[in-house]
């Protein structure tokens, strides 16, 4: 009996992690041009970063800046993955959703959320002489556990990378907080300091790029303790001290070329939809926290001005009209009184702020957000007569092969690689 029972063993955690990674690799291997974000788990997380997509522009980098602010939005409520309805109408609930910074992602000189923050602070400085009351009024702009998500942009850097768990490699996007990227910069400079000034990063070369390890401590009490970054260079068993590298095979690179360059994902992608999400989110935020700045004449004028940069197709962007429930602008001469607590509504519920730690450090060093940035919809071009030419490289697609097809992307990738060898 004892020999029979001895055959059954608890599963080692390393085996579980490898199995989960294999499942993720299978799920994420479908023919899609959207790469999911990697999730950092408590402890060590190993990654192999990809280089920038081939380009004739030398300014391309392997990372792109992402700057988002989390604003409230009324969205469809789900229960057990099913949309909740009442009398045939969708039931909505408030959730925090990310909105791009127009200056970073729209090449604009102005951003409506930044203008709102500056306006609220300016009004408070001019109209609330008491420092204590002014601090109380401005408190919602800063994160406070259980009360407010705050209102500030979260800056991070996005790279394409394989997550390494055992022998399984899973492709996706990796979000690097500012502190993580700074540590990578330090590692890069230390890696080549014996050879003089560093000329290329040591992480992304297809053959010799070094994998990295990000240790995530979800139990940290200060922002500087969340992430510790190091090189991941395990020794090959029985190799006499030879380091294990994780080169990118032709298959890896072919798959990589099926995904859009990060520059195309994060530059000049801000649209009127983002602007509208920002406006609606600010209106909800303003009302929820009793700031009463959204509907002031000065801010309405700014909205009218900024909206001209993001016109709605077929509409007149020359004027902005506040929502009907707040149609009349208000002029404030005293500290606004927060509105009474809303009565319970049968069809909606408020989302509680998620747990974070803020010790006074920068928001950029707080843990990774669970929400992902808004995904831009892909516009399918109408059929085109004659040969299809890639304007950037001059590549002519064979008859019957389109730029959006898997074959088309592979052929374009090989053409660009050949251009780089000349």
BELMO-V892732 format. One record per residue. RES is the residue in one letter. OMEGA is omega in radians with two decimals (NA if undefined). NEAR is the number of other C-alpha atoms within 8 Angstrom. Layout:
# BELMO-V892732
RES|OMEGA|NEAR, RES|OMEGA|NEAR
This chain:
# BELMO-V892732
X|-3.11|4, X|3.12|5, X|3.10|6, X|-3.11|7, X|-3.09|7, X|3.13|7, X|-3.08|6, X|-3.08|6, X|3.00|5, X|-3.10|4, X|3.08|6, X|-3.13|6, X|3.13|6, X|3.12|7, X|3.11|8, X|3.13|9, X|3.14|9, X|3.13|12, X|3.12|8, X|3.12|8, X|3.12|12, X|3.09|11, X|-3.14|8, X|-3.14|9, X|3.13|12, X|-3.13|8, X|-3.07|7, X|-3.07|10, X|3.14|7, X|-3.09|6, X|-3.10|5, X|3.11|8, X|3.08|7, X|-3.13|6, X|3.14|10, X|3.10|7, X|3.02|9, X|3.08|9, X|3.08|4, X|3.07|6, X|3.13|7, X|-3.11|8, X|-3.06|7, X|3.09|9, X|-3.04|12, X|-3.07|12, X|3.00|11, X|-3.03|15, X|3.12|12, X|3.07|13, X|3.05|10, X|3.05|9, X|3.09|8, X|-3.13|8, X|3.07|7, X|3.10|5, X|-3.12|5, X|-3.08|5, X|3.13|4, X|3.08|9, X|-3.12|7, X|3.12|12, X|3.06|10, X|3.11|11, X|2.99|10, X|-3.13|12, X|-3.11|12, X|3.01|12, X|-3.12|12, X|-3.08|12, X|3.10|13, X|3.10|12, X|3.08|12, X|-3.06|8, X|3.10|8, X|3.09|10, X|3.13|10, X|3.05|8, X|-3.06|7, X|3.10|4, X|3.11|5, X|3.13|6, X|-3.13|10, X|3.11|10, X|3.07|8, X|-3.10|8, X|3.10|4, X|-3.13|5, X|3.14|6, X|3.05|10, X|-3.08|12, X|3.03|11, X|-3.11|13, X|3.09|12, X|3.04|10, X|-3.14|9, X|-3.10|10, X|3.06|12, X|-3.13|13, X|2.99|14, X|-3.07|14, X|-3.12|13, X|-3.12|10, X|-2.99|12, X|3.12|15, X|3.14|12, X|-3.14|9, X|3.08|9, X|-3.08|6, X|3.14|9, X|-3.00|11, X|3.13|13, X|3.09|9, X|3.13|8, X|3.11|10, X|-3.13|10, X|3.14|10, X|-3.14|8, X|3.12|10, X|-3.13|11, X|-3.14|9, X|3.14|8, X|-3.13|8, X|-3.13|11, X|-3.09|9, X|-2.97|7, X|3.14|9, X|-3.08|11, X|-3.12|8, X|-3.13|6, X|-3.13|7, X|3.14|6, X|3.11|9, X|3.10|12, X|3.13|8, X|-3.13|7, X|-3.08|10, X|-3.07|11, X|-3.12|7, X|3.13|13, X|-3.14|11, X|3.14|11, X|3.03|11, X|-3.04|9, X|3.09|10, X|-3.09|8, X|-3.06|8, X|3.03|11, X|-3.04|12, X|-3.13|9, X|3.11|12, X|-3.10|9, X|3.11|9, X|-3.09|9, X|3.09|11, X|-3.10|12, X|-3.05|13, X|3.07|13, X|2.94|14, X|-3.10|13, X|2.94|12, X|2.97|12, X|-3.04|13, X|3.03|12, X|-3.05|10, X|3.12|6, X|-3.08|6, X|3.09|10, X|-3.11|11, X|-3.10|12, X|3.08|11, X|3.08|12, X|3.13|12, X|3.14|10, X|-3.13|11, X|3.04|11, X|-3.09|12, X|-3.13|11, X|3.12|11, X|3.13|11, X|3.10|10, X|3.10|8, X|3.07|10, X|3.10|10, X|3.12|8, X|3.11|8, X|-3.13|10, X|-3.11|11, X|3.12|10, X|-3.06|7, X|-3.05|8, X|-3.05|10, X|3.13|9, X|-3.10|5, X|-3.10|6, X|-3.11|6, X|-3.13|7, X|-3.11|10, X|3.09|4, X|3.12|4, X|-3.09|8, X|-2.98|10, X|-2.88|12, X|3.12|13, X|-3.08|10, X|-3.09|10, X|-2.97|7, X|-3.12|11, X|-3.09|14, X|3.09|13, X|-3.13|14, X|3.07|12, X|3.06|12, X|3.07|11, X|-3.12|12, X|3.13|13, X|-3.09|10, X|3.14|7, X|-3.12|5, X|3.13|8, X|3.08|7, X|-3.05|10, X|-3.10|13, X|-3.07|8, X|-3.08|9, X|-2.98|15, X|3.01|11, X|-3.03|10, X|3.09|11, X|3.07|9, X|3.10|9, X|-3.07|9, X|3.14|9, X|3.12|6, X|3.07|9, X|3.13|10, X|3.08|5, X|-3.10|5, X|-3.12|7, X|3.07|6, X|3.13|7, X|-3.08|7, X|3.06|8, X|3.06|8, X|-3.14|9, X|-3.11|10, X|3.09|8, X|3.14|9, X|3.07|7, X|3.12|6, X|3.09|7, X|-3.07|8, X|3.10|9, X|3.10|10, X|3.14|8, X|-3.09|7, X|3.07|11, X|-3.10|11, X|-3.10|10, X|2.97|9, X|-3.12|8, X|3.12|11, X|3.13|8, X|-3.13|9, X|-2.98|8, X|3.10|11, X|3.11|11, X|3.14|8, X|3.13|10, X|-3.09|13, X|3.09|8, X|3.10|9, X|3.09|7, X|3.14|10, X|3.13|12, X|3.08|8, X|3.12|10, X|-3.13|12, X|-3.12|9, X|3.11|9, X|3.10|11, X|3.13|12, X|3.09|9, X|-3.14|10, X|-3.11|10, X|-3.12|12, X|-3.09|10, X|-3.07|7, X|3.05|8, X|3.14|10, X|3.06|11, X|3.11|9, X|-3.03|9, X|-3.01|11, X|3.10|13, X|-3.13|12, X|-3.09|9, X|-3.13|6, X|3.08|12, X|3.10|12, X|3.12|8, X|3.13|10, X|3.11|10, X|3.14|12, X|-3.07|9, X|-3.07|11, X|3.13|12, X|3.12|9, X|-3.11|6, X|-3.07|9, X|3.00|10, X|-3.10|8, X|3.11|4, X|-3.12|4, X|3.10|6, X|-3.07|7, X|-3.02|10, X|-3.12|8, X|3.14|6, X|3.11|9, X|3.13|5, X|3.12|9, X|-3.07|6, X|-3.07|5, X|3.12|4, X|-2.97|8, X|-3.06|9, X|3.10|6, X|-3.13|8, X|3.04|7, X|-3.03|6, X|3.07|7, X|3.14|5, X|3.14|6, X|-3.12|8, X|3.09|8, X|3.13|5, X|-3.14|7, X|3.11|7, X|3.14|4, X|-3.11|4, X|3.09|4, X|3.14|4, X|3.13|4, X|-3.06|6, X|-3.01|4, X|-3.09|8, X|3.02|9, X|-3.13|8, X|3.10|7, X|3.11|8, X|3.09|5, X|3.12|9, X|-3.11|6, X|3.06|6, X|3.08|7, X|3.12|8, X|-3.10|10, X|-3.11|7, X|3.07|4, X|-3.11|9, X|3.09|7, X|-3.10|8, X|-3.12|10, X|3.08|12, X|-3.09|11, X|-3.13|7, X|3.12|6, X|3.09|5, X|-3.14|4, X|3.10|6, X|3.12|7, X|-3.14|9, X|3.13|7, X|3.13|4, X|-3.14|5, X|3.12|4, X|3.12|4, X|-3.14|4, X|-3.12|4, X|3.10|4, X|3.12|4, X|-3.09|4, X|3.12|6, X|-3.14|4, X|-3.10|4, X|3.10|9, X|-3.06|9, X|3.01|8, X|-3.01|9, X|-3.07|6, X|-3.04|4, X|-3.10|7, X|-3.11|7, X|3.13|9, X|-3.14|8, X|3.08|13, X|3.13|7, X|3.14|5, X|3.13|4, X|-3.12|9, X|3.13|8, X|-3.09|7, X|-3.10|6, X|3.12|8, X|3.14|8, X|3.14|7, X|3.14|12, X|3.12|12, X|-3.13|11, X|3.12|9, X|3.12|9, X|-3.14|11, X|3.11|8, X|-3.13|9, X|3.09|11, X|3.10|9, X|3.10|8, X|-3.11|7, X|-3.12|7, X|-3.09|5, X|NA|4
